[in-house]
Amino acid sequence: MRNFHDEQGREWTATAREEATPRHHGRWYLAFHTAADAGQLLPLPEIRWQTADSAARTLQTMSEFELLRRLESARLRQGVDPVTRGA
């Protein structure tokens, strides 16, 4: 799990969620939520990991630029207003 801020100053959490599936590979996927509301997930199920440890390691080493790029993709997909890039 990793917290970061969007360009409007809102705090977000990037996390890995486990999918309930019988397969052992690719069970963990990327999801975002605001720091204030963990119940409102914005999933990116195409970003997957084998284990919770590999997901945590990847999230800790991802650049903030990459997190923001992925967040914007998740927001657009879910019909949430995309992050407005500053003036």
N, CA, C and O atoms as CSV, one atom per row, in Angstrom:
chain,resi,resn,atom,element,x,y,z
A,1,MET,N,N,0.844,-1.160,0.000
A,1,MET,CA,C,0.000,0.000,0.000
A,1,MET,C,C,0.900,1.237,0.000
A,1,MET,O,O,1.935,1.278,0.667
A,2,ARG,N,N,0.469,2.256,-0.779
A,2,ARG,CA,C,1.267,3.479,-0.849
A,2,ARG,C,C,0.349,4.678,-1.032
A,2,ARG,O,O,-0.544,4.671,-1.879
A,3,ASN,N,N,0.582,5.705,-0.227
A,3,ASN,CA,C,-0.183,6.941,-0.333
A,3,ASN,C,C,0.575,7.949,-1.176
A,3,ASN,O,O,1.805,7.996,-1.163
A,4,PHE,N,N,-0.188,8.759,-1.914
A,4,PHE,CA,C,0.384,9.825,-2.730
A,4,PHE,C,C,-0.710,10.860,-2.952
A,4,PHE,O,O,-1.874,10.614,-2.635
A,5,HIS,N,N,-0.341,12.015,-3.494
A,5,HIS,CA,C,-1.292,13.103,-3.737
A,5,HIS,C,C,-1.419,13.372,-5.226
A,5,HIS,O,O,-0.440,13.322,-5.970
A,6,ASP,N,N,-2.658,13.661,-5.647
A,6,ASP,CA,C,-2.848,14.036,-7.045
A,6,ASP,C,C,-2.506,15.519,-7.204
A,6,ASP,O,O,-2.123,16.190,-6.246
A,7,GLU,N,N,-2.650,16.006,-8.418
A,7,GLU,CA,C,-2.257,17.382,-8.711
A,7,GLU,C,C,-3.165,18.413,-8.067
A,7,GLU,O,O,-2.841,19.601,-8.061
A,8,GLN,N,N,-4.294,17.982,-7.527
A,8,GLN,CA,C,-5.198,18.881,-6.819
A,8,GLN,C,C,-5.048,18.751,-5.301
A,8,GLN,O,O,-5.821,19.338,-4.544
A,9,GLY,N,N,-4.060,17.985,-4.868
A,9,GLY,CA,C,-3.775,17.855,-3.445
A,9,GLY,C,C,-4.552,16.787,-2.708
A,9,GLY,O,O,-4.391,16.639,-1.497
A,10,ARG,N,N,-5.400,16.029,-3.412
A,10,ARG,CA,C,-6.152,14.962,-2.754
A,10,ARG,C,C,-5.234,13.768,-2.513
A,10,ARG,O,O,-4.419,13.401,-3.359
A,11,GLU,N,N,-5.393,13.178,-1.333
A,11,GLU,CA,C,-4.572,12.018,-0.994
A,11,GLU,C,C,-5.249,10.738,-1.475
A,11,GLU,O,O,-6.441,10.525,-1.257
A,12,TRP,N,N,-4.451,9.886,-2.140
A,12,TRP,CA,C,-4.906,8.607,-2.673
A,12,TRP,C,C,-4.049,7.485,-2.112
A,12,TRP,O,O,-2.922,7.700,-1.666
A,13,THR,N,N,-4.605,6.298,-2.146
A,13,THR,CA,C,-3.878,5.093,-1.764
A,13,THR,C,C,-3.869,4.132,-2.938
A,13,THR,O,O,-4.917,3.799,-3.490
A,14,ALA,N,N,-2.682,3.690,-3.313
A,14,ALA,CA,C,-2.524,2.628,-4.306
A,14,ALA,C,C,-2.336,1.345,-3.508
A,14,ALA,O,O,-1.509,1.291,-2.599
A,15,THR,N,N,-3.092,0.328,-3.842
A,15,THR,CA,C,-3.054,-0.907,-3.083
A,15,THR,C,C,-3.215,-2.104,-4.011
A,15,THR,O,O,-3.574,-1.952,-5.179
A,16,ALA,N,N,-2.953,-3.270,-3.492
A,16,ALA,CA,C,-3.181,-4.509,-4.227
A,16,ALA,C,C,-4.325,-5.250,-3.550
A,16,ALA,O,O,-4.350,-5.400,-2.328
A,17,ARG,N,N,-5.259,-5.703,-4.353
A,17,ARG,CA,C,-6.391,-6.481,-3.860
A,17,ARG,C,C,-6.293,-7.894,-4.391
A,17,ARG,O,O,-5.833,-8.121,-5.510
A,18,GLU,N,N,-6.724,-8.833,-3.586
A,18,GLU,CA,C,-6.686,-10.232,-4.008
A,18,GLU,C,C,-8.020,-10.620,-4.622
A,18,GLU,O,O,-9.079,-10.415,-4.028
A,19,GLU,N,N,-7.953,-11.179,-5.812
A,19,GLU,CA,C,-9.145,-11.670,-6.486
A,19,GLU,C,C,-9.438,-13.090,-6.008
A,19,GLU,O,O,-8.537,-13.922,-5.911
A,20,ALA,N,N,-10.682,-13.350,-5.717
A,20,ALA,CA,C,-11.089,-14.703,-5.323
A,20,ALA,C,C,-11.156,-15.554,-6.585
A,20,ALA,O,O,-12.120,-15.479,-7.347
A,21,THR,N,N,-10.129,-16.357,-6.794
A,21,THR,CA,C,-10.034,-17.184,-7.999
A,21,THR,C,C,-9.285,-18.466,-7.664
A,21,THR,O,O,-8.432,-18.461,-6.777
A,22,PRO,N,N,-9.580,-19.552,-8.346
A,22,PRO,CA,C,-8.871,-20.802,-8.071
A,22,PRO,C,C,-7.436,-20.818,-8.609
A,22,PRO,O,O,-6.630,-21.642,-8.176
A,23,ARG,N,N,-7.108,-19.930,-9.537
A,23,ARG,CA,C,-5.746,-19.933,-10.078
A,23,ARG,C,C,-4.779,-19.352,-9.042
A,23,ARG,O,O,-5.165,-18.534,-8.207
A,24,HIS,N,N,-3.545,-19.777,-9.107
A,24,HIS,CA,C,-2.559,-19.307,-8.130
A,24,HIS,C,C,-1.743,-18.133,-8.649
A,24,HIS,O,O,-1.118,-17.425,-7.859
A,25,HIS,N,N,-1.736,-17.914,-9.950
A,25,HIS,CA,C,-0.937,-16.823,-10.514
A,25,HIS,C,C,-1.828,-15.621,-10.840
A,25,HIS,O,O,-2.985,-15.783,-11.227
A,26,GLY,N,N,-1.283,-14.435,-10.682
A,26,GLY,CA,C,-2.004,-13.225,-11.024
A,26,GLY,C,C,-3.236,-12.957,-10.185
A,26,GLY,O,O,-4.212,-12.385,-10.669
A,27,ARG,N,N,-3.194,-13.366,-8.938
A,27,ARG,CA,C,-4.352,-13.179,-8.058
A,27,ARG,C,C,-4.486,-11.753,-7.555
A,27,ARG,O,O,-5.586,-11.313,-7.221
A,28,TRP,N,N,-3.382,-11.029,-7.497
A,28,TRP,CA,C,-3.364,-9.681,-6.924
A,28,TRP,C,C,-3.418,-8.641,-8.040
A,28,TRP,O,O,-2.706,-8.763,-9.037
A,29,TYR,N,N,-4.256,-7.623,-7.878
A,29,TYR,CA,C,-4.393,-6.586,-8.900
A,29,TYR,C,C,-4.351,-5.196,-8.262
A,29,TYR,O,O,-4.606,-5.034,-7.068
A,30,LEU,N,N,-4.025,-4.205,-9.080
A,30,LEU,CA,C,-3.891,-2.824,-8.630
A,30,LEU,C,C,-5.255,-2.171,-8.465
A,30,LEU,O,O,-6.147,-2.350,-9.294
A,31,ALA,N,N,-5.405,-1.415,-7.387
A,31,ALA,CA,C,-6.625,-0.641,-7.156
A,31,ALA,C,C,-6.249,0.647,-6.422
A,31,ALA,O,O,-5.251,0.706,-5.704
A,32,PHE,N,N,-7.060,1.656,-6.620
A,32,PHE,CA,C,-6.867,2.950,-5.955
A,32,PHE,C,C,-8.115,3.287,-5.160
A,32,PHE,O,O,-9.215,2.841,-5.487
A,33,HIS,N,N,-7.933,4.075,-4.116
A,33,HIS,CA,C,-9.050,4.683,-3.401
A,33,HIS,C,C,-8.536,5.948,-2.739
A,33,HIS,O,O,-7.338,6.092,-2.497
A,34,THR,N,N,-9.455,6.867,-2.447
A,34,THR,CA,C,-9.022,8.054,-1.723
A,34,THR,C,C,-8.639,7.617,-0.316
A,34,THR,O,O,-9.150,6.620,0.195
A,35,ALA,N,N,-7.748,8.360,0.295
A,35,ALA,CA,C,-7.319,8.004,1.646
A,35,ALA,C,C,-8.496,8.064,2.617
A,35,ALA,O,O,-8.500,7.375,3.637
A,36,ALA,N,N,-9.491,8.885,2.298
A,36,ALA,CA,C,-10.639,9.056,3.189
A,36,ALA,C,C,-11.716,7.986,3.005
A,36,ALA,O,O,-12.555,7.813,3.889
A,37,ASP,N,N,-11.715,7.260,1.879
A,37,ASP,CA,C,-12.799,6.317,1.593
A,37,ASP,C,C,-12.265,5.045,0.938
A,37,ASP,O,O,-12.233,4.934,-0.287
A,38,ALA,N,N,-11.852,4.097,1.759
A,38,ALA,CA,C,-11.305,2.834,1.255
A,38,ALA,C,C,-12.364,1.966,0.598
A,38,ALA,O,O,-12.022,1.004,-0.090
A,39,GLY,N,N,-13.629,2.274,0.787
A,39,GLY,CA,C,-14.700,1.474,0.215
A,39,GLY,C,C,-14.997,1.790,-1.241
A,39,GLY,O,O,-15.666,1.007,-1.915
A,40,GLN,N,N,-14.517,2.910,-1.735
A,40,GLN,CA,C,-14.780,3.349,-3.107
A,40,GLN,C,C,-13.566,3.030,-3.975
A,40,GLN,O,O,-12.730,3.901,-4.214
A,41,LEU,N,N,-13.464,1.791,-4.445
A,41,LEU,CA,C,-12.295,1.337,-5.204
A,41,LEU,C,C,-12.372,1.692,-6.674
A,41,LEU,O,O,-13.438,1.654,-7.289
A,42,LEU,N,N,-11.216,2.038,-7.226
A,42,LEU,CA,C,-11.036,2.216,-8.658
A,42,LEU,C,C,-10.031,1.146,-9.097
A,42,LEU,O,O,-8.823,1.365,-9.003
A,43,PRO,N,N,-10.506,0.004,-9.569
A,43,PRO,CA,C,-9.599,-1.100,-9.908
A,43,PRO,C,C,-8.959,-0.959,-11.285
A,43,PRO,O,O,-9.537,-0.365,-12.195
A,44,LEU,N,N,-7.773,-1.507,-11.419
A,44,LEU,CA,C,-7.096,-1.684,-12.708
A,44,LEU,C,C,-6.714,-3.167,-12.784
A,44,LEU,O,O,-5.561,-3.519,-12.536
A,45,PRO,N,N,-7.659,-4.025,-13.120
A,45,PRO,CA,C,-7.419,-5.469,-13.046
A,45,PRO,C,C,-6.394,-6.011,-14.032
A,45,PRO,O,O,-5.972,-7.160,-13.900
A,46,GLU,N,N,-5.986,-5.221,-15.010
A,46,GLU,CA,C,-4.965,-5.721,-15.939
A,46,GLU,C,C,-3.551,-5.621,-15.358
A,46,GLU,O,O,-2.619,-6.218,-15.897
A,47,ILE,N,N,-3.386,-4.876,-14.269
A,47,ILE,CA,C,-2.095,-4.790,-13.578
A,47,ILE,C,C,-2.132,-5.829,-12.463
A,47,ILE,O,O,-2.844,-5.657,-11.474
A,48,ARG,N,N,-1.359,-6.917,-12.623
A,48,ARG,CA,C,-1.454,-8.063,-11.705
A,48,ARG,C,C,-0.088,-8.509,-11.209
A,48,ARG,O,O,0.949,-8.277,-11.831
A,49,TRP,N,N,-0.144,-9.172,-10.040
A,49,TRP,CA,C,1.062,-9.740,-9.440
A,49,TRP,C,C,0.771,-11.149,-8.947
A,49,TRP,O,O,-0.374,-11.521,-8.691
A,50,GLN,N,N,1.847,-11.921,-8.822
A,50,GLN,CA,C,1.754,-13.293,-8.315
A,50,GLN,C,C,1.459,-13.327,-6.819
A,50,GLN,O,O,0.659,-14.140,-6.356
A,51,THR,N,N,2.114,-12.433,-6.063
A,51,THR,CA,C,2.016,-12.472,-4.604
A,51,THR,C,C,1.787,-11.072,-4.037
A,51,THR,O,O,2.018,-10.068,-4.709
A,52,ALA,N,N,1.333,-11.029,-2.801
A,52,ALA,CA,C,1.161,-9.750,-2.112
A,52,ALA,C,C,2.508,-9.064,-1.920
A,52,ALA,O,O,2.596,-7.838,-1.991
A,53,ASP,N,N,3.555,-9.844,-1.677
A,53,ASP,CA,C,4.892,-9.267,-1.499
A,53,ASP,C,C,5.390,-8.587,-2.766
A,53,ASP,O,O,5.949,-7.492,-2.703
A,54,SER,N,N,5.193,-9.226,-3.914
A,54,SER,CA,C,5.652,-8.604,-5.163
A,54,SER,C,C,4.823,-7.361,-5.480
A,54,SER,O,O,5.351,-6.393,-6.029
A,55,ALA,N,N,3.549,-7.373,-5.146
A,55,ALA,CA,C,2.708,-6.188,-5.339
A,55,ALA,C,C,3.198,-5.040,-4.461
A,55,ALA,O,O,3.337,-3.910,-4.929
A,56,ALA,N,N,3.456,-5.332,-3.193
A,56,ALA,CA,C,3.924,-4.293,-2.264
A,56,ALA,C,C,5.262,-3.722,-2.712
A,56,ALA,O,O,5.469,-2.509,-2.666
A,57,ARG,N,N,6.154,-4.575,-3.136
A,57,ARG,CA,C,7.478,-4.138,-3.607
A,57,ARG,C,C,7.340,-3.230,-4.837
A,57,ARG,O,O,8.007,-2.200,-4.932
A,58,THR,N,N,6.484,-3.615,-5.762
A,58,THR,CA,C,6.276,-2.813,-6.966
A,58,THR,C,C,5.670,-1.462,-6.628
A,58,THR,O,O,6.116,-0.436,-7.141
A,59,LEU,N,N,4.664,-1.452,-5.773
A,59,LEU,CA,C,4.027,-0.186,-5.406
A,59,LEU,C,C,5.010,0.753,-4.715
A,59,LEU,O,O,4.966,1.963,-4.936
A,60,GLN,N,N,5.894,0.213,-3.885
A,60,GLN,CA,C,6.863,1.054,-3.190
A,60,GLN,C,C,7.907,1.645,-4.133
A,60,GLN,O,O,8.474,2.698,-3.841
A,61,THR,N,N,8.167,0.983,-5.254
A,61,THR,CA,C,9.200,1.469,-6.170
A,61,THR,C,C,8.630,2.214,-7.377
A,61,THR,O,O,9.393,2.760,-8.174
A,62,MET,N,N,7.315,2.247,-7.526
A,62,MET,CA,C,6.694,2.978,-8.636
A,62,MET,C,C,6.910,4.476,-8.456
A,62,MET,O,O,6.848,4.991,-7.340
A,63,SER,N,N,7.160,5.162,-9.550
A,63,SER,CA,C,7.309,6.619,-9.476
A,63,SER,C,C,5.936,7.249,-9.236
A,63,SER,O,O,4.904,6.657,-9.552
A,64,GLU,N,N,5.941,8.442,-8.680
A,64,GLU,CA,C,4.686,9.146,-8.470
A,64,GLU,C,C,4.024,9.463,-9.818
A,64,GLU,O,O,2.798,9.435,-9.931
A,65,PHE,N,N,4.824,9.759,-10.821
A,65,PHE,CA,C,4.294,10.004,-12.162
A,65,PHE,C,C,3.510,8.788,-12.654
A,65,PHE,O,O,2.413,8.929,-13.194
A,66,GLU,N,N,4.071,7.605,-12.467
A,66,GLU,CA,C,3.404,6.376,-12.909
A,66,GLU,C,C,2.127,6.133,-12.115
A,66,GLU,O,O,1.114,5.731,-12.687
A,67,LEU,N,N,2.158,6.369,-10.812
A,67,LEU,CA,C,0.951,6.219,-10.004
A,67,LEU,C,C,-0.143,7.165,-10.488
A,67,LEU,O,O,-1.302,6.765,-10.603
A,68,LEU,N,N,0.215,8.410,-10.770
A,68,LEU,CA,C,-0.772,9.381,-11.261
A,68,LEU,C,C,-1.324,8.981,-12.621
A,68,LEU,O,O,-2.517,9.140,-12.881
A,69,ARG,N,N,-0.468,8.466,-13.482
A,69,ARG,CA,C,-0.897,8.021,-14.808
A,69,ARG,C,C,-1.892,6.866,-14.688
A,69,ARG,O,O,-2.921,6.850,-15.363
A,70,ARG,N,N,-1.578,5.912,-13.832
A,70,ARG,CA,C,-2.476,4.767,-13.626
A,70,ARG,C,C,-3.783,5.203,-12.955
A,70,ARG,O,O,-4.855,4.702,-13.296
A,71,LEU,N,N,-3.693,6.129,-12.009
A,71,LEU,CA,C,-4.896,6.647,-11.345
A,71,LEU,C,C,-5.812,7.320,-12.359
A,71,LEU,O,O,-7.024,7.103,-12.343
A,72,GLU,N,N,-5.247,8.125,-13.227
A,72,GLU,CA,C,-6.063,8.806,-14.234
A,72,GLU,C,C,-6.765,7.786,-15.137
A,72,GLU,O,O,-7.932,7.961,-15.486
A,73,SER,N,N,-6.063,6.743,-15.505
A,73,SER,CA,C,-6.664,5.686,-16.317
A,73,SER,C,C,-7.833,5.024,-15.578
A,73,SER,O,O,-8.890,4.793,-16.165
A,74,ALA,N,N,-7.641,4.725,-14.305
A,74,ALA,CA,C,-8.699,4.100,-13.507
A,74,ALA,C,C,-9.896,5.033,-13.358
A,74,ALA,O,O,-11.043,4.590,-13.424
A,75,ARG,N,N,-9.635,6.310,-13.159
A,75,ARG,CA,C,-10.730,7.290,-13.011
A,75,ARG,C,C,-11.529,7.403,-14.296
A,75,ARG,O,O,-12.760,7.418,-14.256
A,76,LEU,N,N,-10.859,7.483,-15.429
A,76,LEU,CA,C,-11.560,7.569,-16.714
A,76,LEU,C,C,-12.407,6.327,-16.962
A,76,LEU,O,O,-13.542,6.423,-17.428
A,77,ARG,N,N,-11.858,5.186,-16.655
A,77,ARG,CA,C,-12.561,3.916,-16.866
A,77,ARG,C,C,-13.823,3.821,-16.024
A,77,ARG,O,O,-14.829,3.267,-16.469
A,78,GLN,N,N,-13.777,4.351,-14.823
A,78,GLN,CA,C,-14.914,4.281,-13.913
A,78,GLN,C,C,-15.890,5.449,-14.077
A,78,GLN,O,O,-16.904,5.519,-13.383
A,79,GLY,N,N,-15.575,6.366,-15.004
A,79,GLY,CA,C,-16.470,7.505,-15.224
A,79,GLY,C,C,-16.311,8.607,-14.198
A,79,GLY,O,O,-17.184,9.464,-14.063
A,80,VAL,N,N,-15.205,8.591,-13.474
A,80,VAL,CA,C,-14.906,9.634,-12.490
A,80,VAL,C,C,-14.119,10.708,-13.215
A,80,VAL,O,O,-13.305,10.403,-14.087
A,81,ASP,N,N,-14.356,11.963,-12.864
A,81,ASP,CA,C,-13.622,13.051,-13.521
A,81,ASP,C,C,-12.136,12.815,-13.432
A,81,ASP,O,O,-11.615,12.525,-12.355
A,82,PRO,N,N,-11.437,12.935,-14.559
A,82,PRO,CA,C,-9.984,12.766,-14.523
A,82,PRO,C,C,-9.317,13.909,-13.779
A,82,PRO,O,O,-9.912,14.971,-13.592
A,83,VAL,N,N,-8.098,13.691,-13.363
A,83,VAL,CA,C,-7.334,14.731,-12.686
A,83,VAL,C,C,-7.091,15.854,-13.682
A,83,VAL,O,O,-6.635,15.610,-14.799
A,84,THR,N,N,-7.393,17.080,-13.281
A,84,THR,CA,C,-7.159,18.224,-14.143
A,84,THR,C,C,-5.734,18.673,-13.981
A,84,THR,O,O,-5.305,19.030,-12.884
A,85,ARG,N,N,-5.006,18.658,-15.057
A,85,ARG,CA,C,-3.604,19.077,-15.001
A,85,ARG,C,C,-3.539,20.577,-14.804
A,85,ARG,O,O,-4.248,21.336,-15.464
A,86,GLY,N,N,-2.669,21.002,-13.879
A,86,GLY,CA,C,-2.584,22.397,-13.443
A,86,GLY,C,C,-2.242,23.388,-14.529
A,86,GLY,O,O,-1.706,23.038,-15.581
A,87,ALA,N,N,-2.565,24.634,-14.245
A,87,ALA,CA,C,-2.298,25.729,-15.191
A,87,ALA,C,C,-0.906,26.271,-14.986
A,87,ALA,O,O,-0.495,27.196,-15.687
